[in-house]
Amino acid sequence: MIHSEKIAKTLFEISPDMVAILDSDGKIIDCNRHLEINTNYRKNELIGLAGPIDLIIDEDREIATSSFKELKITNLKQNIPLRMKRKNGDVFSSIWSGSTLLNDFNELEGYLVTGKNISETQDLALKLISVKEQHRQEKLALIGEFSAKIAHDIRNPLSIVVVCLENLKMLYGANEIKQKQLDRAGRSIERITHQIEDVLNFVRERPLNVQEIILSQLISESIDSLNVPDGIKIITPKNDAKIFCDKKQFLIVLNNLILNGVQSIDDTGIIEITINESDNELKIKIKDSGSGVSKENMEKKIEPLFTTKQHGTGLGLVSVKSIIETHGGIISVSSPPTIFTITLPKNL
Amino acid sequence: MSSLVVIDDNVDTLDSISDYLKLKGFDVLGCGRNGLEAVQLYEKFRPDIVLLDLAMPEYDGFYGLEHIKKINSHAKVVILTGVNDEVNEKKIKVYNVTEVLEKPCSLKQLEKVLKTIKMLV
């Protein structure tokens, strides 16, 4: 039968953790190879030090001291994170546990403390996080590229369908029933087209191409490009202003906000666009006479994929927010009635 | 109404757009599938406006544009482009193009542009 002392000695020596035996004053009286290896101190340099307190960086001394005090009372203390200093000044992270060593009379004879060097584990964890993040970004980029390709490939045949529907309306539009069928088909195609545009705008990263733009012309171009139902009247601003912006990206903003208004109105209604200019900033407001947005949905309105509509990706307003922020502006929404307010600095 | 030739390598796009323009009262004199046909049709008909796709195989829109402008530097050319990036923009500027429309452009916009050009012809 192997003597228990030999077992203890063997465990002490072969343990992969740092192990030290302290006297009743907390001074190191013995330690294993791993304490030497990790701290770069030789055993004879470690003997006599308050362990592991004398090996801890200054910032962690308070934790180490208070933990040691608690150990004296509780007889066991586990998993205390402490940063240790090597002989050469290098710092590494570790986790320490300790227990009191009592004799047969329950008197304190010393302490057994063990520490684990977790630097490598931490590095690995950080590397893993970094690799995971890298993979996530690569995956997103691939999804983005793929979505853009699909959207692009779908767009061309869709635009042909749009033109053919218009042609059919002109050829057969006199018949009311045929006209209605064609209108229905046209609206559905339009929805698909807008969703594709939303995805493409969300995914594409375009550098800003800033130029001075006359706002009334931009608003006019936006309205011209949209299919606004006859029952909806768009009131354009009485005044005008010039802004510095990327024309294409700002058209996306106006298209989305006007379309948002159109989709919020059931049959007939009004969308009103106003411009307010001060010395430093320009406010563009787009107000619709639609049903409005609830308080709880208002904050979510500009989050990706949130939409209360039966159709739509929920990406349109996210792209709008992103474009406005790229221009140094902010967008806010209030409801009811629903008013989107774009505030832009006069100079980019 | 203006006379036009329409150029696009996609036959469905070409036919549907030229039908649309005919129904809207434009005089579509011819249709072509590449830049070379664009030049041939321009020489033959001398239309008021050329509606020209940019990305076409073999003889692209730039080929058509360059050679049409050699025949008549004041020729009215409306470019239809799928990707209007910086490179294309710079090249287009060199040729004094009348208008650039990014595909897919709305039919309302196309009609408006063509009618506006008509007033200038």
Interface residues (C-beta under 8 A of the other chain):
Chain A: H152 R155 N156 P157 L158 S159 I160 V162 V163 C164 E166 N167 M170 L171 T193 N209 E221 D224 S225 L226 N227 K248
Chain B: N10 D12 T13 S16 I17 D19 Y20 L23 K24 G82 E86 E102 K103 P104 C105 S106 L107 K108 Q109 K112
